[in-house]
Amino acid sequence: MSETPCDPLFDKREKLVLRLMPYVQKHGFSTLKMDEAAKYMDISKATMYKYFASKDEIAECIIDKFARFVSNQMLSEAPPTLSPEPLSRPSAEELKFYNESFAQAFKLTIKLSFYLTDALLQDLNATYPDLSVKLAQAVELCKSKLADYFDSGIALGVFFPINTRIYLTQVDLVFRKLSDPKWLMLHNLTLKQALMDFYKTMKHQVFYEKWMDEDDSAIDLYFDNLIARMRAYD
């Protein structure tokens, strides 16, 4: 991609592909027609060709935006490594700090799963393998920082000695399953209930009991906002 953030066309192209992202997240690129792309961008096909010469160029622009979003904004949301050595009897401030940082890590993990859908990743790997690698590299940076966070909690004795990569994979896979309306109906669950139960399960899986705070009010509000965004995509 030749343009940069200083390019006159950059901002316009960014705005146009943002309108197309929900479609790509649900369907991928392989079935996308240029007529459909123009429709979702809310511009004429002739105008669209002023900004994008082909579907390949649209795909490159979208994945470039995804990769920058993950490696810049989302990476900055990852909690820092934990230090210093905690007290033998946790204070209220320590409990709040460790549990808020865990919530921050959990939010980021499911945020990756929310934006990078199975439909997008599978289709991208088959249709544009080079772009798939580029996106995977950005995601790996984010997951490495999350792994460093959990490893530091293990070293301090706040977290159980879990395999952090298995934990991150577990959260990703379970979140994708919980997002399936048919699965929720089968088990008579609402999405909010399923997410809250899953979050509490992960806390019990990760924390030594004395370091765990039962106050989940902050994550409760986050799930409300997440579900609203998910419904907006339907």
Backbone hydrogen bonds, N-H to C=O, Kabsch-Sander energy under -0.5 kcal/mol:
donor,donor_aa,acceptor,acceptor_aa,energy
7,D,4,T,-2.3
10,F,7,D,-1.4
11,D,7,D,-0.6
13,R,9,L,-2.4
14,E,10,F,-2.5
15,K,11,D,-2.2
16,L,12,K,-2.1
17,V,13,R,-2.4
18,L,14,E,-1.6
19,R,15,K,-1.0
19,R,16,L,-0.5
20,L,16,L,-0.7
21,M,17,V,-1.2
23,Y,20,L,-0.5
24,V,20,L,-1.9
25,Q,21,M,-2.7
26,K,22,P,-1.4
27,H,23,Y,-2.6
28,G,24,V,-2.3
32,L,29,F,-1.4
37,A,33,K,-2.5
38,A,34,M,-2.3
39,K,35,D,-1.8
40,Y,36,E,-2.7
41,M,37,A,-2.0
42,D,38,A,-0.7
42,D,39,K,-0.8
43,I,38,A,-2.2
48,M,44,S,-2.4
49,Y,45,K,-1.8
50,K,47,T,-1.4
51,Y,47,T,-0.6
51,Y,48,M,-1.5
52,F,48,M,-2.4
58,I,54,S,-1.5
59,A,55,K,-2.7
60,E,56,D,-2.4
61,C,57,E,-2.1
62,I,58,I,-2.5
63,I,59,A,-2.6
64,D,60,E,-2.1
65,K,61,C,-1.9
66,F,62,I,-2.6
67,A,63,I,-2.9
68,R,64,D,-2.2
69,F,65,K,-2.4
70,V,66,F,-2.6
71,S,67,A,-2.7
72,N,68,R,-1.7
73,Q,68,R,-0.6
74,M,69,F,-2.6
75,L,70,V,-1.2
76,S,72,N,-1.7
77,E,73,Q,-0.7
77,E,74,M,-0.8
78,A,74,M,-0.5
78,A,75,L,-1.1
95,L,91,S,-2.5
96,K,92,A,-2.2
97,F,93,E,-2.4
98,Y,94,E,-2.9
99,N,95,L,-2.2
100,E,96,K,-2.4
101,S,97,F,-2.2
102,F,98,Y,-1.9
103,A,99,N,-2.2
104,Q,100,E,-2.1
105,A,101,S,-2.1
106,F,102,F,-2.7
107,K,103,A,-2.7
108,L,104,Q,-1.9
109,T,105,A,-2.0
110,I,106,F,-2.2
111,K,107,K,-2.0
112,L,108,L,-2.0
113,S,109,T,-1.4
114,F,110,I,-2.4
115,Y,111,K,-2.3
116,L,112,L,-2.3
117,T,115,Y,-1.2
120,L,25,Q,-0.6
121,L,117,T,-2.7
122,Q,118,D,-2.8
123,D,119,A,-1.7
124,L,120,L,-2.6
125,N,121,L,-2.2
126,A,122,Q,-1.5
127,T,123,D,-2.8
128,Y,124,L,-2.5
132,S,128,Y,-2.1
133,V,129,P,-2.0
134,K,130,D,-1.8
135,L,131,L,-2.3
136,A,132,S,-2.4
137,Q,133,V,-2.1
138,A,134,K,-1.4
139,V,135,L,-2.3
140,E,136,A,-2.3
141,L,137,Q,-1.5
142,C,138,A,-1.5
143,K,139,V,-2.6
144,S,140,E,-2.4
145,K,141,L,-1.6
146,L,142,C,-1.9
147,A,143,K,-2.5
148,D,144,S,-2.2
149,Y,145,K,-1.8
150,F,146,L,-2.3
151,D,147,A,-2.7
152,S,148,D,-2.0
153,G,149,Y,-1.8
154,I,150,F,-2.1
155,A,151,D,-2.2
156,L,152,S,-1.5
157,G,153,G,-0.5
157,G,154,I,-1.1
158,V,153,G,-2.1
159,F,153,G,-1.6
160,F,206,V,-3.2
162,I,160,F,-2.6
164,T,162,I,-0.9
167,Y,163,N,-2.2
168,L,164,T,-2.4
169,T,165,R,-2.0
170,Q,166,I,-2.6
171,V,167,Y,-2.4
172,D,168,L,-2.0
173,L,169,T,-2.6
174,V,170,Q,-2.6
175,F,171,V,-2.4
176,R,172,D,-1.8
177,K,173,L,-1.7
178,L,174,V,-2.8
179,S,175,F,-1.4
180,D,177,K,-1.7
184,L,180,D,-2.0
185,M,181,P,-2.4
186,L,182,K,-2.2
187,H,183,W,-1.6
188,N,185,M,-1.2
189,L,184,L,-2.6
194,A,190,T,-2.5
195,L,191,L,-2.6
196,M,192,K,-2.4
197,D,193,Q,-2.6
198,F,194,A,-2.3
199,Y,195,L,-2.6
200,K,196,M,-2.4
201,T,197,D,-2.1
202,M,198,F,-2.3
203,K,199,Y,-2.1
204,H,200,K,-2.1
205,Q,201,T,-1.7
206,V,202,M,-1.9
207,F,203,K,-2.8
208,Y,158,V,-2.3
211,W,208,Y,-2.0
212,M,209,E,-1.6
216,D,214,E,-0.8
220,D,216,D,-1.8
221,L,217,S,-1.6
222,Y,218,A,-1.6
223,F,219,I,-2.4
224,D,220,D,-1.6
225,N,221,L,-1.9
226,L,222,Y,-2.6
227,I,223,F,-2.7
228,A,224,D,-1.8
229,R,225,N,-1.9
230,M,226,L,-2.4
231,R,227,I,-2.4
232,A,228,A,-1.5
233,Y,229,R,-0.8
233,Y,230,M,-0.8
234,D,230,M,-0.5
234,D,231,R,-0.9
